[in-house]
């Protein structure tokens, strides 16, 4: 009975996504919030992708958790904690990654993460979010599904309409690939 409750709770968590629910193309981005290449994707690829495809209703992007370390795991739980499906906190974490991804211990890393969020005006119940077992399971299940279903072994990994994007991840390659699907 207890595990069924957790399964129902996990289903109530909203996936972080941007774009029309019924867009022709769905991109799944497996990312780790401490990954420099993921931060680069959000800085140099995502804005054009959003302007040219997402905002026009052609593409929907879902961000899936694939934490590579405990700092990323904690940040994923924070990003998911408001359960509003919005990507705002995630984008803030990527844009300021160099300010919070540090510390020699897990406890130090948590202090930097908490301080960064406060400095950015992001207010969440930090300890509650980190200790929420339902969110923790949700994040870990994303990672497990990524490995099992798509053989994800690095971040970012981009899945487009359930097929792994194998080319170098830059906007030019992504745009060319998406244009063929439209």
Secondary structure, 3 states (H helix, E strand, C coil): CHHHHHHHHHHCCCCEEECCCCCCEEEEEEECCCCHHHHHHHHHHHHHHHHHHHCCCCEEEEEEECCCCHHHHHHHHHHHHCCCCCCHHHHHHHHCHHHHCCCCCHHHHHHHHHHHHHHCCCCCCHHHHHCCHHHHHHHHHHHHHHHHHHCCCCCCEEEECCEECCCCCCHHHHHHHHHHHC
